[in-house]
Amino acid sequence: MTWESKIEGLDIDQLKDFREAISKAITQKEHEKMRLIWRVRNRWQTFGDFREDDYLGAVNRLVETANKLNADGDTYSMSLSIEQWRIPESEYEDWFK
């Protein structure tokens, strides 16, 4: 079920209330303590997400992924990086399920 299907059929006042509630929820998330995750990625794909204290795990995944792509001859996907993302603390554990 998508969010679009959840608001389908709401009248204009209900939609405005929904917009206000969403705006408040976004503001609360933006004011939460932020946590760091490391993401091993290329331009299109994520190869792993790692906790803030596991940078070396991200480095190892980058090396493993680079070795696999090289062995496969996939030079098109070889632009790998480790990116630092900041996310709200309330969402942190969900990244590792």
CORFENZI-V243261 format. One record per backbone hydrogen bond with DSSP energy under -1.0 kcal/mol. CO is the residue of the C=O (numbers start at 1). NH is the residue of the N-H. If there is no record, write none. Layout:
co;nh
CO;NH
CO;NH
This chain:
co;nh
2;6
3;7
4;8
7;10
11;15
12;16
13;17
14;18
15;19
16;20
17;21
18;22
19;23
20;24
21;25
22;26
23;27
24;28
25;29
26;30
27;31
29;32
33;89
35;87
37;85
38;50
39;83
40;47
41;81
45;42
48;40
50;38
51;54
54;58
55;59
56;60
57;61
58;62
59;63
60;64
61;65
62;66
63;67
64;68
65;69
66;70
67;71
68;72
69;74
70;73
73;75
75;78
78;80
81;41
83;39
85;37
87;35
88;91
92;95
93;96
94;97
